[in-house]
């Protein structure tokens, strides 16, 4: 096949069942089998604040707590954004949101990062990507030139008519899929060419999902398009199979929706924290809490309990994936990362993560790195950022760190500890277009023990500026605003933040 290069062939092979295609590929292409696999597991909206490993009062992660004895555990790891689009894009590009510009919901990164991302860094690996999350998938679509196997979201939903039709017509997938969509599948407008067959399919879907309903008393888990729901178990099993069958080394990025809302934990965990005496939230309502947030205030503690019970499901399935990888021998040759794209919060009148207020529960996320042969725990307390993961994984894989990343090597891999505390940013500019200078935004700067909040352009604060300063080491709950008492520190940090903001705005003025 002289007209095919390796990448073309692997991409083509990605269309076939990997179990059949992969062993041949492994031999004929002689990939760098001595390199370790790199697998990143992202659980969406998984805040460090509600994880028992990080000191939360409820035992939400008993399995992860135990596995951590074999990992490097980061205690002050910050997402670079507080919702999926900017948070995921920062993880995947190693740059801050004001640099990659995926600022608004379902946005994409600027053209430069189409070629500059984690998949391009690991271009000589067999790369696999999957997500339940439609907005994360929008980013994958942008990076797909460098993804060997981009798994369709429908692949791991409970009842996918797309998957069914491909199974029934394995030799005519393209034609059968188009025919199916035109003739049978109910379109968004609510009709299909064949009303009769469409009804049968809907009834079949309902019958198929019925067997799972008893397991999920709060409802089945929907993906964004609610295509029949999904089970985390299926995603875990399927992905472990792919990792085993794929030609080594594998670079895998798997972004699962739980514990993102709706918090529909299985029967096993529903009600686990009922009447456990966990204290109610009593923080004052924040000025940036929206009307919608305030209306929800009564339900914050219930929402938080449901979220905590949903984390138990994530914890169980991560443990199961870990064990499957270990039993299959894959773990001996795999750097495994557990993290999230952003946090979640239930305080100050604000629920979940769609908020302009950047308190630590929406920013602090878990980060655990498991390396082959490492059986001891290392704890890292210095503040670290999601943008650091890309250069660190490149380093651990013997690859050059790209010039364009804004991250640095994570401790303990950082060769020399720099004496000055490092500056870490998180940025939210929900309304900004890709080429807008930021005129309304929430930005935080974390430096050593201090965290500066800077808000500007919001109606709630009269369109002006709002500054808060916290000593997050002494006051991790961010209750005692020091901006009026530690004025030197506040002024210095604000100057630094504004200089970085001006630099990021410069190309768009
Ligand atoms: Zn997310």
Boltz pocket constraint, residues with backbone or C-beta under 6 A from the ligand:
constraints:
  - pocket:
      binder: B
      contacts: [[A, 44], [A, 45], [A, 83], [A, 84], [A, 85], [A, 260], [A, 341], [A, 342]]
      max_distance: 6.0
